[in-house]
Amino acid sequence: MFGNYFYNESMRRMTIGFGQIFNNIQIKRKSDTGKVIQTIRVPLAYGPKEKFLVRLDQQSSLSNREFAITLPRMGFEISGISYDPTRKLTRVQKFKQVKSNKDGKVMDFNYTPVPYNISYNLYSFTASAEAGLQIIEQILPFFQPDFTVTINAIPDLNIKRDIPIILNSVNYEDTYSGDFTTRRAVIYTLNFTAKTYLFGPSTSQKVIKEVQSDQYSDTNTTTAKRESRIIVVPSPTTADADDDFGFTTNINFFEDSKKYNPSKDSDE
């Protein structure tokens, strides 16, 4: 079972969807009279907190104007993945999609996904407390305590899921230390939990056009004689899985001792 490659990109789409929520945060700088003199769209990137801190430390002095990371800036990362047994559903349910190929129409399907919680950390880096508060206030009111996004989990099967993202905590940190020429960084760390689902491999199968069942007078089919045969076919027989059709049932009774040979598709 393991070793058969498949990749639905479910976690990748979930991570992109999480980042898109915070992709248009802005801060405004005002003059003493209250007039807006500058509007800054806060850059957002995927990466660990330590990576941003190292880039800040590379230019700790404000008097040195060589290239370095600029503030404000935001970053996010996956901090953990855990199974959620409270949202487990039956395994036998299928998600189906009829498609056409060179052999005709086939049925693509995938079984019920597995519920997992993905933890994300969102970081906000600003040079002043005012800028940090502007960013946080544009985020917190939308989480009460969750915000729902729609993820296109399996595009080939047109499976979409509404994923609640829960805000768990908000932490504040001020890294200012040293003299007045040393760069200051006000850091907010927001922890979220996305209640998402992970799908297994998708499977394709041809459309079943006929079902045959032989009935016997005893449970030991090796020695028992067949009594009847039930055959069910769609009506019309040209119907496909995406058509609106009924069924025709034929029942035949036998008094011989023959048995059906599935490999030869004949009675012997």
ZADRENMI-828284 format. One record per residue (C-alpha): z, y, x negated; residue in one letter; residue number from 1. Coordinates in nm, 3 decimals. Each point is the difference from the previous one (the first is absolute). Example, Ala and Ser with C-alpha at 12.3 -4.5 7.8 and 13.67 -1.06 7.14 Angstrom:
% residues 2
<c3: 0.780&c2: -0.450&c1: -1.230&resn: a&resi: 1> .
<c3: -0.066&c2: 0.344&c1: -0.137&resn: s&resi: 2> .
//
This chain:
% residues 268
<c3: 0.000&c2: 0.000&c1: 0.000&resn: m&resi: 1> .
<c3: 0.100&c2: 0.249&c1: -0.271&resn: f&resi: 2> .
<c3: -0.276&c2: 0.092&c1: -0.240&resn: g&resi: 3> .
<c3: -0.263&c2: 0.077&c1: 0.266&resn: n&resi: 4> .
<c3: -0.072&c2: 0.366&c1: -0.065&resn: y&resi: 5> .
<c3: 0.030&c2: 0.254&c1: 0.279&resn: f&resi: 6> .
<c3: 0.090&c2: 0.369&c1: 0.002&resn: y&resi: 7> .
<c3: 0.029&c2: 0.192&c1: 0.327&resn: n&resi: 8> .
<c3: 0.116&c2: 0.323&c1: -0.171&resn: e&resi: 9> .
<c3: 0.276&c2: 0.032&c1: 0.262&resn: s&resi: 10> .
<c3: 0.260&c2: 0.145&c1: -0.238&resn: m&resi: 11> .
<c3: -0.259&c2: 0.227&c1: -0.161&resn: r&resi: 12> .
<c3: -0.097&c2: 0.146&c1: 0.339&resn: r&resi: 13> .
<c3: 0.366&c2: 0.038&c1: 0.092&resn: m&resi: 14> .
<c3: 0.069&c2: 0.190&c1: -0.325&resn: t&resi: 15> .
<c3: -0.302&c2: 0.226&c1: 0.050&resn: i&resi: 16> .
<c3: 0.107&c2: 0.066&c1: 0.359&resn: g&resi: 17> .
<c3: 0.351&c2: 0.091&c1: -0.117&resn: f&resi: 18> .
<c3: -0.136&c2: 0.243&c1: -0.256&resn: g&resi: 19> .
<c3: -0.234&c2: 0.165&c1: 0.252&resn: q&resi: 20> .
<c3: 0.301&c2: 0.113&c1: 0.206&resn: i&resi: 21> .
<c3: 0.110&c2: 0.232&c1: -0.280&resn: f&resi: 22> .
<c3: -0.343&c2: 0.094&c1: -0.136&resn: n&resi: 23> .
<c3: -0.015&c2: 0.349&c1: 0.147&resn: n&resi: 24> .
<c3: 0.343&c2: 0.151&c1: -0.072&resn: i&resi: 25> .
<c3: -0.012&c2: 0.370&c1: -0.088&resn: q&resi: 26> .
<c3: 0.242&c2: 0.260&c1: -0.129&resn: i&resi: 27> .
<c3: -0.034&c2: 0.377&c1: 0.032&resn: k&resi: 28> .
<c3: 0.124&c2: 0.264&c1: -0.241&resn: r&resi: 29> .
<c3: 0.090&c2: 0.336&c1: 0.147&resn: k&resi: 30> .
<c3: 0.064&c2: 0.348&c1: -0.128&resn: s&resi: 31> .
<c3: 0.319&c2: 0.197&c1: 0.058&resn: d&resi: 32> .
<c3: -0.155&c2: 0.138&c1: 0.320&resn: t&resi: 33> .
<c3: -0.068&c2: -0.349&c1: 0.139&resn: g&resi: 34> .
<c3: -0.376&c2: 0.008&c1: -0.058&resn: k&resi: 35> .
<c3: -0.155&c2: -0.329&c1: -0.109&resn: v&resi: 36> .
<c3: -0.144&c2: 0.050&c1: -0.347&resn: i&resi: 37> .
<c3: -0.083&c2: -0.363&c1: -0.086&resn: q&resi: 38> .
<c3: -0.053&c2: -0.329&c1: 0.186&resn: t&resi: 39> .
<c3: 0.020&c2: -0.319&c1: -0.204&resn: i&resi: 40> .
<c3: -0.100&c2: -0.346&c1: 0.117&resn: r&resi: 41> .
<c3: 0.245&c2: -0.240&c1: -0.166&resn: v&resi: 42> .
<c3: -0.183&c2: -0.268&c1: -0.204&resn: p&resi: 43> .
<c3: 0.089&c2: -0.361&c1: 0.086&resn: l&resi: 44> .
<c3: -0.042&c2: -0.301&c1: -0.229&resn: a&resi: 45> .
<c3: 0.116&c2: -0.360&c1: -0.016&resn: y&resi: 46> .
<c3: 0.236&c2: -0.067&c1: -0.287&resn: g&resi: 47> .
<c3: 0.365&c2: -0.064&c1: -0.093&resn: p&resi: 48> .
<c3: 0.251&c2: 0.281&c1: -0.022&resn: k&resi: 49> .
<c3: 0.054&c2: -0.053&c1: -0.372&resn: e&resi: 50> .
<c3: -0.368&c2: 0.067&c1: -0.070&resn: k&resi: 51> .
<c3: 0.024&c2: 0.349&c1: 0.149&resn: f&resi: 52> .
<c3: 0.327&c2: 0.072&c1: -0.180&resn: l&resi: 53> .
<c3: -0.149&c2: -0.096&c1: -0.336&resn: v&resi: 54> .
<c3: -0.293&c2: 0.234&c1: 0.058&resn: r&resi: 55> .
<c3: 0.244&c2: 0.280&c1: 0.083&resn: l&resi: 56> .
<c3: 0.204&c2: -0.065&c1: -0.314&resn: d&resi: 57> .
<c3: -0.315&c2: 0.025&c1: -0.211&resn: q&resi: 58> .
<c3: 0.002&c2: 0.374&c1: 0.070&resn: q&resi: 59> .
<c3: 0.361&c2: 0.090&c1: 0.056&resn: s&resi: 60> .
<c3: -0.043&c2: 0.358&c1: -0.122&resn: s&resi: 61> .
<c3: -0.150&c2: 0.262&c1: 0.229&resn: l&resi: 62> .
<c3: -0.111&c2: 0.205&c1: -0.300&resn: s&resi: 63> .
<c3: -0.242&c2: -0.275&c1: -0.107&resn: n&resi: 64> .
<c3: -0.317&c2: 0.030&c1: 0.213&resn: r&resi: 65> .
<c3: -0.180&c2: -0.312&c1: -0.124&resn: e&resi: 66> .
<c3: -0.132&c2: -0.239&c1: 0.266&resn: f&resi: 67> .
<c3: 0.271&c2: -0.189&c1: 0.189&resn: a&resi: 68> .
<c3: 0.081&c2: -0.117&c1: 0.349&resn: i&resi: 69> .
<c3: 0.041&c2: 0.290&c1: 0.240&resn: t&resi: 70> .
<c3: 0.244&c2: 0.041&c1: 0.288&resn: l&resi: 71> .
<c3: 0.019&c2: -0.045&c1: 0.293&resn: p&resi: 72> .
<c3: -0.112&c2: -0.361&c1: 0.010&resn: r&resi: 73> .
<c3: 0.069&c2: -0.311&c1: 0.208&resn: m&resi: 74> .
<c3: -0.016&c2: -0.370&c1: -0.082&resn: g&resi: 75> .
<c3: 0.072&c2: -0.330&c1: 0.172&resn: f&resi: 76> .
<c3: 0.032&c2: -0.367&c1: -0.090&resn: e&resi: 77> .
<c3: 0.087&c2: -0.342&c1: 0.144&resn: i&resi: 78> .
<c3: 0.365&c2: -0.078&c1: -0.072&resn: s&resi: 79> .
<c3: 0.040&c2: -0.337&c1: 0.171&resn: g&resi: 80> .
<c3: -0.139&c2: -0.265&c1: 0.236&resn: i&resi: 81> .
<c3: 0.212&c2: -0.221&c1: 0.227&resn: s&resi: 82> .
<c3: -0.060&c2: -0.248&c1: 0.282&resn: y&resi: 83> .
<c3: 0.109&c2: 0.109&c1: 0.349&resn: d&resi: 84> .
<c3: 0.100&c2: -0.304&c1: 0.213&resn: p&resi: 85> .
<c3: 0.086&c2: 0.217&c1: 0.303&resn: t&resi: 86> .
<c3: -0.372&c2: 0.068&c1: 0.068&resn: r&resi: 87> .
<c3: -0.127&c2: -0.356&c1: -0.050&resn: k&resi: 88> .
<c3: -0.244&c2: -0.120&c1: 0.271&resn: l&resi: 89> .
<c3: -0.151&c2: -0.338&c1: 0.080&resn: t&resi: 90> .
<c3: -0.239&c2: -0.132&c1: -0.263&resn: r&resi: 91> .
<c3: -0.266&c2: -0.142&c1: 0.232&resn: v&resi: 92> .
<c3: -0.133&c2: 0.327&c1: 0.142&resn: q&resi: 93> .
<c3: -0.350&c2: 0.089&c1: -0.125&resn: k&resi: 94> .
<c3: -0.188&c2: 0.325&c1: -0.046&resn: f&resi: 95> .
<c3: -0.369&c2: -0.073&c1: 0.064&resn: k&resi: 96> .
<c3: -0.331&c2: 0.175&c1: -0.060&resn: q&resi: 97> .
<c3: -0.349&c2: -0.137&c1: 0.077&resn: v&resi: 98> .
<c3: -0.264&c2: 0.072&c1: -0.265&resn: k&resi: 99> .
<c3: -0.362&c2: -0.091&c1: -0.059&resn: s&resi: 100> .
<c3: -0.142&c2: -0.153&c1: -0.316&resn: n&resi: 101> .
<c3: -0.309&c2: -0.199&c1: -0.102&resn: k&resi: 102> .
<c3: 0.134&c2: -0.310&c1: 0.180&resn: d&resi: 103> .
<c3: 0.069&c2: 0.185&c1: 0.325&resn: g&resi: 104> .
<c3: 0.328&c2: 0.129&c1: 0.136&resn: k&resi: 105> .
<c3: 0.329&c2: -0.105&c1: -0.158&resn: v&resi: 106> .
<c3: 0.364&c2: 0.067&c1: 0.081&resn: m&resi: 107> .
<c3: 0.209&c2: 0.175&c1: -0.268&resn: d&resi: 108> .
<c3: 0.374&c2: -0.022&c1: 0.057&resn: f&resi: 109> .
<c3: 0.332&c2: 0.065&c1: -0.167&resn: n&resi: 110> .
<c3: 0.345&c2: -0.125&c1: 0.097&resn: y&resi: 111> .
<c3: 0.309&c2: 0.206&c1: 0.084&resn: t&resi: 112> .
<c3: 0.100&c2: 0.216&c1: -0.299&resn: p&resi: 113> .
<c3: 0.332&c2: -0.017&c1: -0.182&resn: v&resi: 114> .
<c3: 0.237&c2: 0.299&c1: 0.044&resn: p&resi: 115> .
<c3: 0.105&c2: 0.174&c1: -0.320&resn: y&resi: 116> .
<c3: 0.185&c2: 0.323&c1: -0.073&resn: n&resi: 117> .
<c3: -0.145&c2: 0.212&c1: -0.281&resn: i&resi: 118> .
<c3: 0.232&c2: 0.260&c1: -0.152&resn: s&resi: 119> .
<c3: -0.152&c2: 0.323&c1: -0.132&resn: y&resi: 120> .
<c3: 0.153&c2: 0.281&c1: -0.199&resn: n&resi: 121> .
<c3: -0.146&c2: 0.349&c1: 0.039&resn: l&resi: 122> .
<c3: 0.079&c2: 0.256&c1: -0.269&resn: y&resi: 123> .
<c3: -0.023&c2: 0.378&c1: 0.023&resn: s&resi: 124> .
<c3: 0.007&c2: 0.201&c1: -0.326&resn: f&resi: 125> .
<c3: 0.030&c2: 0.378&c1: 0.020&resn: t&resi: 126> .
<c3: 0.098&c2: 0.277&c1: -0.239&resn: a&resi: 127> .
<c3: 0.222&c2: 0.175&c1: 0.256&resn: s&resi: 128> .
<c3: 0.237&c2: -0.099&c1: 0.278&resn: a&resi: 129> .
<c3: -0.197&c2: 0.208&c1: 0.253&resn: e&resi: 130> .
<c3: -0.323&c2: -0.193&c1: -0.064&resn: a&resi: 131> .
<c3: 0.184&c2: -0.330&c1: 0.030&resn: g&resi: 132> .
<c3: 0.145&c2: 0.100&c1: 0.337&resn: l&resi: 133> .
<c3: -0.344&c2: 0.099&c1: 0.127&resn: q&resi: 134> .
<c3: -0.133&c2: -0.347&c1: -0.080&resn: i&resi: 135> .
<c3: 0.296&c2: -0.187&c1: 0.147&resn: i&resi: 136> .
<c3: 0.001&c2: 0.202&c1: 0.322&resn: e&resi: 137> .
<c3: -0.367&c2: -0.089&c1: 0.061&resn: q&resi: 138> .
<c3: 0.090&c2: -0.371&c1: -0.016&resn: i&resi: 139> .
<c3: 0.342&c2: -0.066&c1: 0.151&resn: l&resi: 140> .
<c3: -0.059&c2: 0.118&c1: 0.362&resn: p&resi: 141> .
<c3: -0.273&c2: -0.263&c1: 0.052&resn: f&resi: 142> .
<c3: 0.231&c2: -0.294&c1: -0.078&resn: f&resi: 143> .
<c3: 0.244&c2: -0.068&c1: 0.286&resn: q&resi: 144> .
<c3: 0.058&c2: -0.224&c1: -0.189&resn: p&resi: 145> .
<c3: -0.351&c2: -0.153&c1: -0.002&resn: d&resi: 146> .
<c3: -0.361&c2: 0.115&c1: 0.005&resn: f&resi: 147> .
<c3: -0.277&c2: -0.236&c1: 0.113&resn: t&resi: 148> .
<c3: -0.339&c2: -0.033&c1: -0.168&resn: v&resi: 149> .
<c3: -0.294&c2: -0.222&c1: 0.098&resn: t&resi: 150> .
<c3: -0.131&c2: -0.226&c1: -0.277&resn: i&resi: 151> .
<c3: -0.337&c2: -0.177&c1: 0.015&resn: n&resi: 152> .
<c3: 0.148&c2: -0.323&c1: -0.136&resn: a&resi: 153> .
<c3: -0.307&c2: -0.229&c1: 0.014&resn: i&resi: 154> .
<c3: -0.319&c2: 0.202&c1: 0.061&resn: p&resi: 155> .
<c3: -0.219&c2: -0.313&c1: 0.022&resn: d&resi: 156> .
<c3: 0.203&c2: -0.122&c1: 0.299&resn: l&resi: 157> .
<c3: 0.066&c2: 0.350&c1: 0.138&resn: n&resi: 158> .
<c3: 0.376&c2: -0.055&c1: -0.030&resn: i&resi: 159> .
<c3: 0.199&c2: 0.323&c1: 0.018&resn: k&resi: 160> .
<c3: 0.377&c2: 0.028&c1: -0.018&resn: r&resi: 161> .
<c3: 0.241&c2: 0.282&c1: 0.087&resn: d&resi: 162> .
<c3: 0.245&c2: 0.009&c1: -0.291&resn: i&resi: 163> .
<c3: 0.331&c2: 0.189&c1: 0.035&resn: p&resi: 164> .
<c3: 0.113&c2: 0.170&c1: -0.321&resn: i&resi: 165> .
<c3: 0.376&c2: 0.062&c1: -0.002&resn: i&resi: 166> .
<c3: 0.171&c2: 0.268&c1: -0.207&resn: l&resi: 167> .
<c3: 0.314&c2: -0.157&c1: -0.151&resn: n&resi: 168> .
<c3: 0.144&c2: 0.264&c1: -0.230&resn: s&resi: 169> .
<c3: -0.055&c2: 0.335&c1: -0.175&resn: v&resi: 170> .
<c3: 0.144&c2: 0.063&c1: -0.346&resn: n&resi: 171> .
<c3: 0.013&c2: 0.330&c1: -0.191&resn: y&resi: 172> .
<c3: 0.001&c2: 0.054&c1: -0.375&resn: e&resi: 173> .
<c3: -0.016&c2: 0.315&c1: -0.213&resn: d&resi: 174> .
<c3: -0.096&c2: -0.075&c1: -0.362&resn: t&resi: 175> .
<c3: 0.061&c2: 0.354&c1: -0.125&resn: y&resi: 176> .
<c3: 0.186&c2: 0.014&c1: -0.330&resn: s&resi: 177> .
<c3: -0.028&c2: 0.220&c1: -0.307&resn: g&resi: 178> .
<c3: -0.093&c2: 0.365&c1: -0.043&resn: d&resi: 179> .
<c3: -0.205&c2: 0.226&c1: 0.227&resn: f&resi: 180> .
<c3: -0.331&c2: -0.094&c1: -0.166&resn: t&resi: 181> .
<c3: 0.041&c2: -0.370&c1: 0.077&resn: t&resi: 182> .
<c3: -0.206&c2: -0.141&c1: 0.285&resn: r&resi: 183> .
<c3: 0.192&c2: -0.083&c1: 0.317&resn: r&resi: 184> .
<c3: -0.089&c2: -0.285&c1: 0.236&resn: a&resi: 185> .
<c3: 0.146&c2: -0.039&c1: 0.348&resn: v&resi: 186> .
<c3: -0.057&c2: -0.359&c1: 0.113&resn: i&resi: 187> .
<c3: 0.027&c2: -0.145&c1: 0.349&resn: y&resi: 188> .
<c3: -0.023&c2: -0.378&c1: 0.039&resn: t&resi: 189> .
<c3: -0.077&c2: -0.131&c1: 0.348&resn: l&resi: 190> .
<c3: 0.022&c2: -0.373&c1: 0.068&resn: n&resi: 191> .
<c3: -0.212&c2: -0.154&c1: 0.277&resn: f&resi: 192> .
<c3: -0.050&c2: -0.346&c1: 0.151&resn: t&resi: 193> .
<c3: -0.338&c2: -0.099&c1: 0.146&resn: a&resi: 194> .
<c3: 0.021&c2: -0.290&c1: 0.246&resn: k&resi: 195> .
<c3: -0.339&c2: -0.150&c1: -0.071&resn: t&resi: 196> .
<c3: -0.169&c2: -0.342&c1: 0.022&resn: y&resi: 197> .
<c3: -0.181&c2: -0.218&c1: -0.254&resn: l&resi: 198> .
<c3: -0.291&c2: -0.217&c1: 0.113&resn: f&resi: 199> .
<c3: -0.110&c2: -0.330&c1: -0.150&resn: g&resi: 200> .
<c3: -0.359&c2: -0.107&c1: -0.071&resn: p&resi: 201> .
<c3: -0.261&c2: 0.036&c1: 0.274&resn: s&resi: 202> .
<c3: -0.197&c2: -0.306&c1: 0.113&resn: t&resi: 203> .
<c3: -0.346&c2: -0.041&c1: 0.153&resn: s&resi: 204> .
<c3: -0.104&c2: -0.281&c1: 0.233&resn: q&resi: 205> .
<c3: -0.296&c2: -0.076&c1: 0.218&resn: k&resi: 206> .
<c3: 0.024&c2: 0.035&c1: 0.378&resn: v&resi: 207> .
<c3: 0.100&c2: -0.328&c1: 0.172&resn: i&resi: 208> .
<c3: -0.261&c2: -0.085&c1: 0.264&resn: k&resi: 209> .
<c3: 0.129&c2: -0.341&c1: 0.117&resn: e&resi: 210> .
<c3: 0.337&c2: -0.176&c1: 0.024&resn: v&resi: 211> .
<c3: 0.023&c2: -0.374&c1: 0.063&resn: q&resi: 212> .
<c3: 0.313&c2: -0.202&c1: 0.073&resn: s&resi: 213> .
<c3: 0.020&c2: -0.377&c1: 0.063&resn: d&resi: 214> .
<c3: 0.291&c2: -0.136&c1: 0.204&resn: q&resi: 215> .
<c3: 0.149&c2: -0.345&c1: -0.042&resn: y&resi: 216> .
<c3: 0.222&c2: -0.224&c1: 0.212&resn: s&resi: 217> .
<c3: 0.247&c2: -0.041&c1: -0.287&resn: d&resi: 218> .
<c3: 0.132&c2: 0.209&c1: -0.287&resn: t&resi: 219> .
<c3: -0.128&c2: -0.257&c1: -0.248&resn: n&resi: 220> .
<c3: -0.365&c2: 0.107&c1: -0.011&resn: t&resi: 221> .
<c3: -0.087&c2: -0.276&c1: -0.249&resn: t&resi: 222> .
<c3: 0.035&c2: -0.279&c1: 0.257&resn: t&resi: 223> .
<c3: -0.013&c2: 0.192&c1: 0.329&resn: a&resi: 224> .
<c3: -0.322&c2: 0.050&c1: 0.192&resn: k&resi: 225> .
<c3: -0.129&c2: 0.343&c1: 0.081&resn: r&resi: 226> .
<c3: 0.026&c2: 0.100&c1: 0.363&resn: e&resi: 227> .
<c3: -0.165&c2: 0.341&c1: 0.027&resn: s&resi: 228> .
<c3: -0.160&c2: 0.279&c1: -0.198&resn: r&resi: 229> .
<c3: 0.040&c2: 0.373&c1: 0.068&resn: i&resi: 230> .
<c3: -0.267&c2: 0.238&c1: -0.136&resn: i&resi: 231> .
<c3: 0.041&c2: 0.377&c1: 0.028&resn: v&resi: 232> .
<c3: -0.291&c2: 0.235&c1: -0.082&resn: v&resi: 233> .
<c3: -0.046&c2: 0.375&c1: 0.059&resn: p&resi: 234> .
<c3: -0.203&c2: 0.109&c1: 0.297&resn: s&resi: 235> .
<c3: -0.266&c2: 0.102&c1: -0.089&resn: p&resi: 236> .
<c3: -0.028&c2: -0.213&c1: -0.315&resn: t&resi: 237> .
<c3: -0.164&c2: 0.290&c1: -0.185&resn: t&resi: 238> .
<c3: 0.317&c2: 0.212&c1: 0.028&resn: a&resi: 239> .
<c3: 0.169&c2: 0.128&c1: -0.316&resn: d&resi: 240> .
<c3: 0.362&c2: 0.088&c1: -0.068&resn: a&resi: 241> .
<c3: -0.050&c2: 0.366&c1: 0.090&resn: d&resi: 242> .
<c3: -0.171&c2: -0.079&c1: 0.335&resn: d&resi: 243> .
<c3: 0.156&c2: -0.019&c1: 0.344&resn: d&resi: 244> .
<c3: -0.037&c2: -0.364&c1: 0.103&resn: f&resi: 245> .
<c3: 0.165&c2: -0.288&c1: 0.186&resn: g&resi: 246> .
<c3: 0.022&c2: -0.373&c1: -0.068&resn: f&resi: 247> .
<c3: -0.162&c2: -0.314&c1: 0.135&resn: t&resi: 248> .
<c3: 0.211&c2: -0.317&c1: -0.007&resn: t&resi: 249> .
<c3: -0.154&c2: -0.349&c1: 0.021&resn: n&resi: 250> .
<c3: 0.215&c2: -0.312&c1: 0.047&resn: i&resi: 251> .
<c3: -0.150&c2: -0.345&c1: -0.063&resn: n&resi: 252> .
<c3: 0.175&c2: -0.333&c1: 0.071&resn: f&resi: 253> .
<c3: -0.063&c2: -0.318&c1: -0.199&resn: f&resi: 254> .
<c3: 0.072&c2: -0.372&c1: 0.032&resn: e&resi: 255> .
<c3: -0.140&c2: -0.105&c1: -0.340&resn: d&resi: 256> .
<c3: 0.187&c2: -0.053&c1: -0.325&resn: s&resi: 257> .
<c3: -0.195&c2: 0.247&c1: -0.207&resn: k&resi: 258> .
<c3: 0.153&c2: 0.269&c1: -0.213&resn: k&resi: 259> .
<c3: -0.137&c2: 0.334&c1: -0.108&resn: y&resi: 260> .
<c3: -0.101&c2: 0.029&c1: -0.366&resn: n&resi: 261> .
<c3: 0.030&c2: 0.371&c1: -0.094&resn: p&resi: 262> .
<c3: -0.185&c2: -0.042&c1: -0.329&resn: s&resi: 263> .
<c3: -0.309&c2: -0.137&c1: 0.177&resn: k&resi: 264> .
<c3: 0.056&c2: 0.185&c1: 0.329&resn: d&resi: 265> .
<c3: -0.057&c2: -0.320&c1: 0.198&resn: s&resi: 266> .
<c3: 0.181&c2: -0.270&c1: 0.197&resn: d&resi: 267> .
<c3: 0.031&c2: -0.335&c1: -0.173&resn: e&resi: 268> .
//
